């Protein structure tokens, strides 16, 4: 629910923390944020199963296209 300025500030803060070696868990449906900040994505299902994805692999899976917004870049 952030406006574009808030998203930009969040991305910068996350990058600064990453440079300092701080691990992060980001929960988002925003494809731009995911593509810019994440190395791995873990999707959880309601029955307790999960899947560990590479970011590019996730965006190439058409059946999951509705779960996240497509990156604009």
mmCIF file of the N, C-alpha and C atoms, coordinates in Angstrom:
data_MODEL
# 
_entry.id   MODEL 
# 
loop_
_atom_site.group_PDB 
_atom_site.id 
_atom_site.type_symbol 
_atom_site.label_atom_id 
_atom_site.label_alt_id 
_atom_site.label_comp_id 
_atom_site.label_asym_id 
_atom_site.label_entity_id 
_atom_site.label_seq_id 
_atom_site.pdbx_PDB_ins_code 
_atom_site.Cartn_x 
_atom_site.Cartn_y 
_atom_site.Cartn_z 
_atom_site.occupancy 
_atom_site.B_iso_or_equiv 
_atom_site.pdbx_formal_charge 
_atom_site.auth_seq_id 
_atom_site.auth_comp_id 
_atom_site.auth_asym_id 
_atom_site.auth_atom_id 
_atom_site.pdbx_PDB_model_num 
ATOM 1   N N  . UNK A 1 1  ? 0.793  -1.186  0.000   1.00 0.00 ? 1  UNK A N  1 
ATOM 2   C CA . UNK A 1 1  ? 0.000  0.000   0.000   1.00 0.00 ? 1  UNK A CA 1 
ATOM 3   C C  . UNK A 1 1  ? 0.843  1.261   0.000   1.00 0.00 ? 1  UNK A C  1 
ATOM 4   N N  . UNK A 1 2  ? 2.067  1.213   -0.507  1.00 0.00 ? 2  UNK A N  1 
ATOM 5   C CA . UNK A 1 2  ? 2.911  2.403   -0.535  1.00 0.00 ? 2  UNK A CA 1 
ATOM 6   C C  . UNK A 1 2  ? 2.740  3.156   -1.844  1.00 0.00 ? 2  UNK A C  1 
ATOM 7   N N  . UNK A 1 3  ? 2.881  4.475   -1.782  1.00 0.00 ? 3  UNK A N  1 
ATOM 8   C CA . UNK A 1 3  ? 2.898  5.265   -3.013  1.00 0.00 ? 3  UNK A CA 1 
ATOM 9   C C  . UNK A 1 3  ? 4.273  5.098   -3.661  1.00 0.00 ? 3  UNK A C  1 
ATOM 10  N N  . UNK A 1 4  ? 4.446  5.552   -4.900  1.00 0.00 ? 4  UNK A N  1 
ATOM 11  C CA . UNK A 1 4  ? 5.737  5.354   -5.586  1.00 0.00 ? 4  UNK A CA 1 
ATOM 12  C C  . UNK A 1 4  ? 6.935  5.885   -4.802  1.00 0.00 ? 4  UNK A C  1 
ATOM 13  N N  . UNK A 1 5  ? 6.780  7.016   -4.139  1.00 0.00 ? 5  UNK A N  1 
ATOM 14  C CA . UNK A 1 5  ? 7.886  7.555   -3.340  1.00 0.00 ? 5  UNK A CA 1 
ATOM 15  C C  . UNK A 1 5  ? 8.224  6.620   -2.179  1.00 0.00 ? 5  UNK A C  1 
ATOM 16  N N  . UNK A 1 6  ? 7.198  6.088   -1.531  1.00 0.00 ? 6  UNK A N  1 
ATOM 17  C CA . UNK A 1 6  ? 7.416  5.153   -0.422  1.00 0.00 ? 6  UNK A CA 1 
ATOM 18  C C  . UNK A 1 6  ? 8.084  3.866   -0.882  1.00 0.00 ? 6  UNK A C  1 
ATOM 19  N N  . UNK A 1 7  ? 7.685  3.376   -2.043  1.00 0.00 ? 7  UNK A N  1 
ATOM 20  C CA . UNK A 1 7  ? 8.326  2.175   -2.604  1.00 0.00 ? 7  UNK A CA 1 
ATOM 21  C C  . UNK A 1 7  ? 9.802  2.450   -2.858  1.00 0.00 ? 7  UNK A C  1 
ATOM 22  N N  . UNK A 1 8  ? 10.098 3.607   -3.424  1.00 0.00 ? 8  UNK A N  1 
ATOM 23  C CA . UNK A 1 8  ? 11.498 3.969   -3.682  1.00 0.00 ? 8  UNK A CA 1 
ATOM 24  C C  . UNK A 1 8  ? 12.316 4.037   -2.406  1.00 0.00 ? 8  UNK A C  1 
ATOM 25  N N  . UNK A 1 9  ? 11.745 4.618   -1.360  1.00 0.00 ? 9  UNK A N  1 
ATOM 26  C CA . UNK A 1 9  ? 12.458 4.686   -0.074  1.00 0.00 ? 9  UNK A CA 1 
ATOM 27  C C  . UNK A 1 9  ? 12.661 3.289   0.503   1.00 0.00 ? 9  UNK A C  1 
ATOM 28  N N  . UNK A 1 10 ? 11.647 2.435   0.381   1.00 0.00 ? 10 UNK A N  1 
ATOM 29  C CA . UNK A 1 10 ? 11.761 1.061   0.870   1.00 0.00 ? 10 UNK A CA 1 
ATOM 30  C C  . UNK A 1 10 ? 12.875 0.314   0.133   1.00 0.00 ? 10 UNK A C  1 
ATOM 31  N N  . UNK A 1 11 ? 12.914 0.452   -1.188  1.00 0.00 ? 11 UNK A N  1 
ATOM 32  C CA . UNK A 1 11 ? 13.947 -0.227  -1.983  1.00 0.00 ? 11 UNK A CA 1 
ATOM 33  C C  . UNK A 1 11 ? 15.329 0.240   -1.572  1.00 0.00 ? 11 UNK A C  1 
ATOM 34  N N  . UNK A 1 12 ? 15.504 1.551   -1.403  1.00 0.00 ? 12 UNK A N  1 
ATOM 35  C CA . UNK A 1 12 ? 16.810 2.076   -1.002  1.00 0.00 ? 12 UNK A CA 1 
ATOM 36  C C  . UNK A 1 12 ? 17.214 1.563   0.378   1.00 0.00 ? 12 UNK A C  1 
ATOM 37  N N  . UNK A 1 13 ? 16.290 1.553   1.318   1.00 0.00 ? 13 UNK A N  1 
ATOM 38  C CA . UNK A 1 13 ? 16.583 1.038   2.663   1.00 0.00 ? 13 UNK A CA 1 
ATOM 39  C C  . UNK A 1 13 ? 16.973 -0.435  2.599   1.00 0.00 ? 13 UNK A C  1 
ATOM 40  N N  . UNK A 1 14 ? 16.239 -1.219  1.838   1.00 0.00 ? 14 UNK A N  1 
ATOM 41  C CA . UNK A 1 14 ? 16.537 -2.645  1.715   1.00 0.00 ? 14 UNK A CA 1 
ATOM 42  C C  . UNK A 1 14 ? 17.924 -2.862  1.116   1.00 0.00 ? 14 UNK A C  1 
ATOM 43  N N  . UNK A 1 15 ? 18.250 -2.098  0.098   1.00 0.00 ? 15 UNK A N  1 
ATOM 44  C CA . UNK A 1 15 ? 19.588 -2.230  -0.523  1.00 0.00 ? 15 UNK A CA 1 
ATOM 45  C C  . UNK A 1 15 ? 20.688 -1.843  0.461   1.00 0.00 ? 15 UNK A C  1 
ATOM 46  N N  . UNK A 1 16 ? 20.454 -0.799  1.225   1.00 0.00 ? 16 UNK A N  1 
ATOM 47  C CA . UNK A 1 16 ? 21.453 -0.377  2.218   1.00 0.00 ? 16 UNK A CA 1 
ATOM 48  C C  . UNK A 1 16 ? 21.658 -1.472  3.264   1.00 0.00 ? 16 UNK A C  1 
ATOM 49  N N  . UNK A 1 17 ? 20.573 -2.056  3.741   1.00 0.00 ? 17 UNK A N  1 
ATOM 50  C CA . UNK A 1 17 ? 20.676 -3.150  4.709   1.00 0.00 ? 17 UNK A CA 1 
ATOM 51  C C  . UNK A 1 17 ? 21.409 -4.350  4.106   1.00 0.00 ? 17 UNK A C  1 
ATOM 52  N N  . UNK A 1 18 ? 21.115 -4.674  2.851   1.00 0.00 ? 18 UNK A N  1 
ATOM 53  C CA . UNK A 1 18 ? 21.781 -5.800  2.192   1.00 0.00 ? 18 UNK A CA 1 
ATOM 54  C C  . UNK A 1 18 ? 23.287 -5.560  2.090   1.00 0.00 ? 18 UNK A C  1 
ATOM 55  N N  . UNK A 1 19 ? 23.677 -4.324  1.762   1.00 0.00 ? 19 UNK A N  1 
ATOM 56  C CA . UNK A 1 19 ? 25.112 -4.007  1.680   1.00 0.00 ? 19 UNK A CA 1 
ATOM 57  C C  . UNK A 1 19 ? 25.797 -4.193  3.029   1.00 0.00 ? 19 UNK A C  1 
ATOM 58  N N  . UNK A 1 20 ? 25.051 -3.999  4.102   1.00 0.00 ? 20 UNK A N  1 
ATOM 59  C CA . UNK A 1 20 ? 25.600 -4.174  5.454   1.00 0.00 ? 20 UNK A CA 1 
ATOM 60  C C  . UNK A 1 20 ? 25.496 -5.618  5.933   1.00 0.00 ? 20 UNK A C  1 
ATOM 61  N N  . UNK A 1 21 ? 25.013 -6.508  5.072   1.00 0.00 ? 21 UNK A N  1 
ATOM 62  C CA . UNK A 1 21 ? 24.957 -7.919  5.401   1.00 0.00 ? 21 UNK A CA 1 
ATOM 63  C C  . UNK A 1 21 ? 23.730 -8.338  6.204   1.00 0.00 ? 21 UNK A C  1 
ATOM 64  N N  . UNK A 1 22 ? 22.708 -7.506  6.225   1.00 0.00 ? 22 UNK A N  1 
ATOM 65  C CA . UNK A 1 22 ? 21.498 -7.820  6.978   1.00 0.00 ? 22 UNK A CA 1 
ATOM 66  C C  . UNK A 1 22 ? 20.569 -8.673  6.108   1.00 0.00 ? 22 UNK A C  1 
ATOM 67  N N  . UNK A 1 23 ? 20.219 -9.851  6.598   1.00 0.00 ? 23 UNK A N  1 
ATOM 68  C CA . UNK A 1 23 ? 19.270 -10.706 5.897   1.00 0.00 ? 23 UNK A CA 1 
ATOM 69  C C  . UNK A 1 23 ? 17.868 -10.135 6.016   1.00 0.00 ? 23 UNK A C  1 
ATOM 70  N N  . UNK A 1 24 ? 17.048 -10.363 5.011   1.00 0.00 ? 24 UNK A N  1 
ATOM 71  C CA . UNK A 1 24 ? 15.710 -9.790  4.990   1.00 0.00 ? 24 UNK A CA 1 
ATOM 72  C C  . UNK A 1 24 ? 14.697 -10.791 4.468   1.00 0.00 ? 24 UNK A C  1 
ATOM 73  N N  . UNK A 1 25 ? 13.490 -10.668 4.958   1.00 0.00 ? 25 UNK A N  1 
ATOM 74  C CA . UNK A 1 25 ? 12.353 -11.398 4.423   1.00 0.00 ? 25 UNK A CA 1 
ATOM 75  C C  . UNK A 1 25 ? 11.382 -10.333 3.929   1.00 0.00 ? 25 UNK A C  1 
ATOM 76  N N  . UNK A 1 26 ? 11.073 -10.372 2.659   1.00 0.00 ? 26 UNK A N  1 
ATOM 77  C CA . UNK A 1 26 ? 10.182 -9.381  2.061   1.00 0.00 ? 26 UNK A CA 1 
ATOM 78  C C  . UNK A 1 26 ? 8.916  -10.103 1.613   1.00 0.00 ? 26 UNK A C  1 
ATOM 79  N N  . UNK A 1 27 ? 7.785  -9.597  2.038   1.00 0.00 ? 27 UNK A N  1 
ATOM 80  C CA . UNK A 1 27 ? 6.498  -10.160 1.639   1.00 0.00 ? 27 UNK A CA 1 
ATOM 81  C C  . UNK A 1 27 ? 5.841  -9.140  0.728   1.00 0.00 ? 27 UNK A C  1 
ATOM 82  N N  . UNK A 1 28 ? 5.630  -9.505  -0.540  1.00 0.00 ? 28 UNK A N  1 
ATOM 83  C CA . UNK A 1 28 ? 5.103  -8.542  -1.493  1.00 0.00 ? 28 UNK A CA 1 
ATOM 84  C C  . UNK A 1 28 ? 4.465  -9.241  -2.678  1.00 0.00 ? 28 UNK A C  1 
ATOM 85  N N  . UNK A 1 29 ? 3.508  -8.556  -3.298  1.00 0.00 ? 29 UNK A N  1 
ATOM 86  C CA . UNK A 1 29 ? 2.949  -8.988  -4.581  1.00 0.00 ? 29 UNK A CA 1 
ATOM 87  C C  . UNK A 1 29 ? 3.458  -8.089  -5.694  1.00 0.00 ? 29 UNK A C  1 
ATOM 88  N N  . UNK A 1 30 ? 4.325  -7.148  -5.361  1.00 0.00 ? 30 UNK A N  1 
ATOM 89  C CA . UNK A 1 30 ? 4.833  -6.173  -6.322  1.00 0.00 ? 30 UNK A CA 1 
ATOM 90  C C  . UNK A 1 30 ? 6.016  -6.759  -7.080  1.00 0.00 ? 30 UNK A C  1 
ATOM 91  N N  . UNK A 1 31 ? 5.787  -7.074  -8.346  1.00 0.00 ? 31 UNK A N  1 
ATOM 92  C CA . UNK A 1 31 ? 6.823  -7.706  -9.149  1.00 0.00 ? 31 UNK A CA 1 
ATOM 93  C C  . UNK A 1 31 ? 8.088  -6.881  -9.277  1.00 0.00 ? 31 UNK A C  1 
ATOM 94  N N  . UNK A 1 32 ? 7.956  -5.553  -9.348  1.00 0.00 ? 32 UNK A N  1 
ATOM 95  C CA . UNK A 1 32 ? 9.145  -4.702  -9.443  1.00 0.00 ? 32 UNK A CA 1 
ATOM 96  C C  . UNK A 1 32 ? 10.002 -4.816  -8.185  1.00 0.00 ? 32 UNK A C  1 
ATOM 97  N N  . UNK A 1 33 ? 9.363  -4.793  -7.030  1.00 0.00 ? 33 UNK A N  1 
ATOM 98  C CA . UNK A 1 33 ? 10.100 -4.910  -5.771  1.00 0.00 ? 33 UNK A CA 1 
ATOM 99  C C  . UNK A 1 33 ? 10.775 -6.281  -5.694  1.00 0.00 ? 33 UNK A C  1 
ATOM 100 N N  . UNK A 1 34 ? 10.041 -7.318  -6.023  1.00 0.00 ? 34 UNK A N  1 
ATOM 101 C CA . UNK A 1 34 ? 10.599 -8.671  -5.975  1.00 0.00 ? 34 UNK A CA 1 
ATOM 102 C C  . UNK A 1 34 ? 11.796 -8.793  -6.907  1.00 0.00 ? 34 UNK A C  1 
ATOM 103 N N  . UNK A 1 35 ? 11.637 -8.315  -8.132  1.00 0.00 ? 35 UNK A N  1 
ATOM 104 C CA . UNK A 1 35 ? 12.716 -8.455  -9.118  1.00 0.00 ? 35 UNK A CA 1 
ATOM 105 C C  . UNK A 1 35 ? 13.953 -7.646  -8.726  1.00 0.00 ? 35 UNK A C  1 
ATOM 106 N N  . UNK A 1 36 ? 13.755 -6.477  -8.117  1.00 0.00 ? 36 UNK A N  1 
ATOM 107 C CA . UNK A 1 36 ? 14.889 -5.628  -7.750  1.00 0.00 ? 36 UNK A CA 1 
ATOM 108 C C  . UNK A 1 36 ? 15.620 -6.093  -6.498  1.00 0.00 ? 36 UNK A C  1 
ATOM 109 N N  . UNK A 1 37 ? 14.897 -6.696  -5.557  1.00 0.00 ? 37 UNK A N  1 
ATOM 110 C CA . UNK A 1 37 ? 15.497 -6.947  -4.251  1.00 0.00 ? 37 UNK A CA 1 
ATOM 111 C C  . UNK A 1 37 ? 15.732 -8.409  -3.906  1.00 0.00 ? 37 UNK A C  1 
ATOM 112 N N  . UNK A 1 38 ? 15.011 -9.306  -4.526  1.00 0.00 ? 38 UNK A N  1 
ATOM 113 C CA . UNK A 1 38 ? 15.045 -10.696 -4.063  1.00 0.00 ? 38 UNK A CA 1 
ATOM 114 C C  . UNK A 1 38 ? 15.971 -11.571 -4.895  1.00 0.00 ? 38 UNK A C  1 
ATOM 115 N N  . UNK A 1 39 ? 16.604 -12.508 -4.228  1.00 0.00 ? 39 UNK A N  1 
ATOM 116 C CA . UNK A 1 39 ? 17.403 -13.533 -4.889  1.00 0.00 ? 39 UNK A CA 1 
ATOM 117 C C  . UNK A 1 39 ? 16.600 -14.824 -5.025  1.00 0.00 ? 39 UNK A C  1 
ATOM 118 N N  . UNK A 1 40 ? 15.804 -15.125 -4.009  1.00 0.00 ? 40 UNK A N  1 
ATOM 119 C CA . UNK A 1 40 ? 14.982 -16.329 -3.977  1.00 0.00 ? 40 UNK A CA 1 
ATOM 120 C C  . UNK A 1 40 ? 13.573 -15.929 -3.557  1.00 0.00 ? 40 UNK A C  1 
ATOM 121 N N  . UNK A 1 41 ? 12.600 -16.716 -3.993  1.00 0.00 ? 41 UNK A N  1 
ATOM 122 C CA . UNK A 1 41 ? 11.209 -16.510 -3.604  1.00 0.00 ? 41 UNK A CA 1 
ATOM 123 C C  . UNK A 1 41 ? 10.678 -17.833 -3.086  1.00 0.00 ? 41 UNK A C  1 
ATOM 124 N N  . UNK A 1 42 ? 10.036 -17.796 -1.939  1.00 0.00 ? 42 UNK A N  1 
ATOM 125 C CA . UNK A 1 42 ? 9.392  -18.991 -1.401  1.00 0.00 ? 42 UNK A CA 1 
ATOM 126 C C  . UNK A 1 42 ? 7.895  -18.736 -1.424  1.00 0.00 ? 42 UNK A C  1 
ATOM 127 N N  . UNK A 1 43 ? 7.174  -19.581 -2.148  1.00 0.00 ? 43 UNK A N  1 
ATOM 128 C CA . UNK A 1 43 ? 5.712  -19.471 -2.179  1.00 0.00 ? 43 UNK A CA 1 
ATOM 129 C C  . UNK A 1 43 ? 5.146  -20.555 -1.276  1.00 0.00 ? 43 UNK A C  1 
ATOM 130 N N  . UNK A 1 44 ? 4.146  -20.169 -0.489  1.00 0.00 ? 44 UNK A N  1 
ATOM 131 C CA . UNK A 1 44 ? 3.521  -21.070 0.471   1.00 0.00 ? 44 UNK A CA 1 
ATOM 132 C C  . UNK A 1 44 ? 2.114  -21.399 0.005   1.00 0.00 ? 44 UNK A C  1 
ATOM 133 N N  . UNK A 1 45 ? 1.716  -22.653 0.169   1.00 0.00 ? 45 UNK A N  1 
ATOM 134 C CA . UNK A 1 45 ? 0.344  -23.041 -0.160  1.00 0.00 ? 45 UNK A CA 1 
ATOM 135 C C  . UNK A 1 45 ? -0.428 -23.244 1.136   1.00 0.00 ? 45 UNK A C  1 
ATOM 136 N N  . UNK A 1 46 ? -1.735 -23.255 1.030   1.00 0.00 ? 46 UNK A N  1 
ATOM 137 C CA . UNK A 1 46 ? -2.585 -23.391 2.204   1.00 0.00 ? 46 UNK A CA 1 
ATOM 138 C C  . UNK A 1 46 ? -2.483 -24.742 2.893   1.00 0.00 ? 46 UNK A C  1 
ATOM 139 N N  . UNK A 1 47 ? -1.936 -25.739 2.209   1.00 0.00 ? 47 UNK A N  1 
ATOM 140 C CA . UNK A 1 47 ? -1.847 -27.081 2.799   1.00 0.00 ? 47 UNK A CA 1 
ATOM 141 C C  . UNK A 1 47 ? -0.475 -27.371 3.423   1.00 0.00 ? 47 UNK A C  1 
ATOM 142 N N  . UNK A 1 48 ? 0.323  -26.321 3.597   1.00 0.00 ? 48 UNK A N  1 
ATOM 143 C CA . UNK A 1 48 ? 1.616  -26.492 4.258   1.00 0.00 ? 48 UNK A CA 1 
ATOM 144 C C  . UNK A 1 48 ? 2.775  -26.759 3.319   1.00 0.00 ? 48 UNK A C  1 
ATOM 145 N N  . UNK A 1 49 ? 2.491  -26.937 2.047   1.00 0.00 ? 49 UNK A N  1 
ATOM 146 C CA . UNK A 1 49 ? 3.592  -27.142 1.094   1.00 0.00 ? 49 UNK A CA 1 
ATOM 147 C C  . UNK A 1 49 ? 4.195  -25.801 0.699   1.00 0.00 ? 49 UNK A C  1 
ATOM 148 N N  . UNK A 1 50 ? 5.436  -25.840 0.219   1.00 0.00 ? 50 UNK A N  1 
ATOM 149 C CA . UNK A 1 50 ? 6.075  -24.628 -0.249  1.00 0.00 ? 50 UNK A CA 1 
ATOM 150 C C  . UNK A 1 50 ? 6.943  -24.938 -1.457  1.00 0.00 ? 50 UNK A C  1 
ATOM 151 N N  . UNK A 1 51 ? 7.322  -23.891 -2.156  1.00 0.00 ? 51 UNK A N  1 
ATOM 152 C CA . UNK A 1 51 ? 8.233  -24.049 -3.293  1.00 0.00 ? 51 UNK A CA 1 
ATOM 153 C C  . UNK A 1 51 ? 9.250  -22.923 -3.236  1.00 0.00 ? 51 UNK A C  1 
ATOM 154 N N  . UNK A 1 52 ? 10.483 -23.269 -3.472  1.00 0.00 ? 52 UNK A N  1 
ATOM 155 C CA . UNK A 1 52 ? 11.593 -22.325 -3.484  1.00 0.00 ? 52 UNK A CA 1 
ATOM 156 C C  . UNK A 1 52 ? 11.935 -22.037 -4.946  1.00 0.00 ? 52 UNK A C  1 
ATOM 157 N N  . UNK A 1 53 ? 11.850 -20.781 -5.334  1.00 0.00 ? 53 UNK A N  1 
ATOM 158 C CA . UNK A 1 53 ? 12.059 -20.371 -6.719  1.00 0.00 ? 53 UNK A CA 1 
ATOM 159 C C  . UNK A 1 53 ? 13.259 -19.439 -6.856  1.00 0.00 ? 53 UNK A C  1 
ATOM 160 N N  . UNK A 1 54 ? 13.887 -19.459 -8.017  1.00 0.00 ? 54 UNK A N  1 
ATOM 161 C CA . UNK A 1 54 ? 14.734 -18.358 -8.443  1.00 0.00 ? 54 UNK A CA 1 
ATOM 162 C C  . UNK A 1 54 ? 13.791 -17.280 -8.965  1.00 0.00 ? 54 UNK A C  1 
ATOM 163 N N  . UNK A 1 55 ? 14.172 -16.029 -8.885  1.00 0.00 ? 55 UNK A N  1 
ATOM 164 C CA . UNK A 1 55 ? 13.284 -14.942 -9.291  1.00 0.00 ? 55 UNK A CA 1 
ATOM 165 C C  . UNK A 1 55 ? 12.886 -15.069 -10.763 1.00 0.00 ? 55 UNK A C  1 
ATOM 166 N N  . UNK A 1 56 ? 13.826 -15.297 -11.642 1.00 0.00 ? 56 UNK A N  1 
ATOM 167 C CA . UNK A 1 56 ? 13.506 -15.415 -13.074 1.00 0.00 ? 56 UNK A CA 1 
ATOM 168 C C  . UNK A 1 56 ? 12.589 -16.610 -13.334 1.00 0.00 ? 56 UNK A C  1 
ATOM 169 N N  . UNK A 1 57 ? 12.826 -17.690 -12.639 1.00 0.00 ? 57 UNK A N  1 
ATOM 170 C CA . UNK A 1 57 ? 11.983 -18.879 -12.794 1.00 0.00 ? 57 UNK A CA 1 
ATOM 171 C C  . UNK A 1 57 ? 10.539 -18.569 -12.413 1.00 0.00 ? 57 UNK A C  1 
ATOM 172 N N  . UNK A 1 58 ? 10.346 -17.852 -11.320 1.00 0.00 ? 58 UNK A N  1 
ATOM 173 C CA . UNK A 1 58 ? 9.002  -17.501 -10.880 1.00 0.00 ? 58 UNK A CA 1 
ATOM 174 C C  . UNK A 1 58 ? 8.277  -16.673 -11.938 1.00 0.00 ? 58 UNK A C  1 
ATOM 175 N N  . UNK A 1 59 ? 8.931  -15.670 -12.486 1.00 0.00 ? 59 UNK A N  1 
ATOM 176 C CA . UNK A 1 59 ? 8.273  -14.811 -13.462 1.00 0.00 ? 59 UNK A CA 1 
ATOM 177 C C  . UNK A 1 59 ? 8.022  -15.513 -14.789 1.00 0.00 ? 59 UNK A C  1 
ATOM 178 N N  . UNK A 1 60 ? 8.678  -16.628 -15.040 1.00 0.00 ? 60 UNK A N  1 
ATOM 179 C CA . UNK A 1 60 ? 8.447  -17.360 -16.290 1.00 0.00 ? 60 UNK A CA 1 
ATOM 180 C C  . UNK A 1 60 ? 7.288  -18.352 -16.176 1.00 0.00 ? 60 UNK A C  1 
ATOM 181 N N  . UNK A 1 61 ? 6.772  -18.601 -14.974 1.00 0.00 ? 61 UNK A N  1 
ATOM 182 C CA . UNK A 1 61 ? 5.675  -19.548 -14.759 1.00 0.00 ? 61 UNK A CA 1 
ATOM 183 C C  . UNK A 1 61 ? 4.327  -18.862 -14.971 1.00 0.00 ? 61 UNK A C  1 
ATOM 184 N N  . UNK A 1 62 ? 3.684  -19.097 -16.095 1.00 0.00 ? 62 UNK A N  1 
ATOM 185 C CA . UNK A 1 62 ? 2.422  -18.440 -16.418 1.00 0.00 ? 62 UNK A CA 1 
ATOM 186 C C  . UNK A 1 62 ? 1.326  -18.733 -15.402 1.00 0.00 ? 62 UNK A C  1 
ATOM 187 N N  . UNK A 1 63 ? 1.307  -19.933 -14.837 1.00 0.00 ? 63 UNK A N  1 
ATOM 188 C CA . UNK A 1 63 ? 0.233  -20.269 -13.907 1.00 0.00 ? 63 UNK A CA 1 
ATOM 189 C C  . UNK A 1 63 ? 0.291  -19.447 -12.620 1.00 0.00 ? 63 UNK A C  1 
ATOM 190 N N  . UNK A 1 64 ? 1.411  -18.790 -12.357 1.00 0.00 ? 64 UNK A N  1 
ATOM 191 C CA . UNK A 1 64 ? 1.532  -17.949 -11.172 1.00 0.00 ? 64 UNK A CA 1 
ATOM 192 C C  . UNK A 1 64 ? 1.456  -16.463 -11.498 1.00 0.00 ? 64 UNK A C  1 
ATOM 193 N N  . UNK A 1 65 ? 1.157  -16.131 -12.726 1.00 0.00 ? 65 UNK A N  1 
ATOM 194 C CA . UNK A 1 65 ? 1.145  -14.738 -13.155 1.00 0.00 ? 65 UNK A CA 1 
ATOM 195 C C  . UNK A 1 65 ? 0.162  -13.895 -12.346 1.00 0.00 ? 65 UNK A C  1 
ATOM 196 N N  . UNK A 1 66 ? -0.953 -14.432 -11.908 1.00 0.00 ? 66 UNK A N  1 
ATOM 197 C CA . UNK A 1 66 ? -1.931 -13.663 -11.159 1.00 0.00 ? 66 UNK A CA 1 
ATOM 198 C C  . UNK A 1 66 ? -1.572 -13.425 -9.705  1.00 0.00 ? 66 UNK A C  1 
ATOM 199 N N  . UNK A 1 67 ? -0.554 -14.084 -9.206  1.00 0.00 ? 67 UNK A N  1 
ATOM 200 C CA . UNK A 1 67 ? -0.187 -13.936 -7.798  1.00 0.00 ? 67 UNK A CA 1 
ATOM 201 C C  . UNK A 1 67 ? 0.620  -12.665 -7.528  1.00 0.00 ? 67 UNK A C  1 
ATOM 202 N N  . UNK A 1 68 ? 1.357  -12.234 -8.520  1.00 0.00 ? 68 UNK A N  1 
ATOM 203 C CA . UNK A 1 68 ? 2.194  -11.051 -8.360  1.00 0.00 ? 68 UNK A CA 1 
ATOM 204 C C  . UNK A 1 68 ? 2.012  -10.152 -9.574  1.00 0.00 ? 68 UNK A C  1 
ATOM 205 N N  . UNK A 1 69 ? 2.263  -8.877  -9.390  1.00 0.00 ? 69 UNK A N  1 
ATOM 206 C CA . UNK A 1 69 ? 2.196  -7.976  -10.523 1.00 0.00 ? 69 UNK A CA 1 
ATOM 207 C C  . UNK A 1 69 ? 3.446  -8.173  -11.373 1.00 0.00 ? 69 UNK A C  1 
ATOM 208 N N  . UNK A 1 70 ? 3.282  -8.088  -12.656 1.00 0.00 ? 70 UNK A N  1 
ATOM 209 C CA . UNK A 1 70 ? 4.425  -8.249  -13.559 1.00 0.00 ? 70 UNK A CA 1 
ATOM 210 C C  . UNK A 1 70 ? 5.377  -7.058  -13.403 1.00 0.00 ? 70 UNK A C  1 
ATOM 211 N N  . UNK A 1 71 ? 6.679  -7.308  -13.426 1.00 0.00 ? 71 UNK A N  1 
ATOM 212 C CA . UNK A 1 71 ? 7.618  -6.193  -13.359 1.00 0.00 ? 71 UNK A CA 1 
ATOM 213 C C  . UNK A 1 71 ? 7.438  -5.299  -14.577 1.00 0.00 ? 71 UNK A C  1 
ATOM 214 N N  . UNK A 1 72 ? 7.600  -4.005  -14.396 1.00 0.00 ? 72 UNK A N  1 
ATOM 215 C CA . UNK A 1 72 ? 7.469  -3.075  -15.517 1.00 0.00 ? 72 UNK A CA 1 
ATOM 216 C C  . UNK A 1 72 ? 8.758  -2.919  -16.283 1.00 0.00 ? 72 UNK A C  1 
ATOM 217 N N  . UNK A 1 73 ? 9.856  -3.378  -15.722 1.00 0.00 ? 73 UNK A N  1 
ATOM 218 C CA . UNK A 1 73 ? 11.140 -3.247  -16.420 1.00 0.00 ? 73 UNK A CA 1 
ATOM 219 C C  . UNK A 1 73 ? 11.633 -4.580  -16.925 1.00 0.00 ? 73 UNK A C  1 
# 
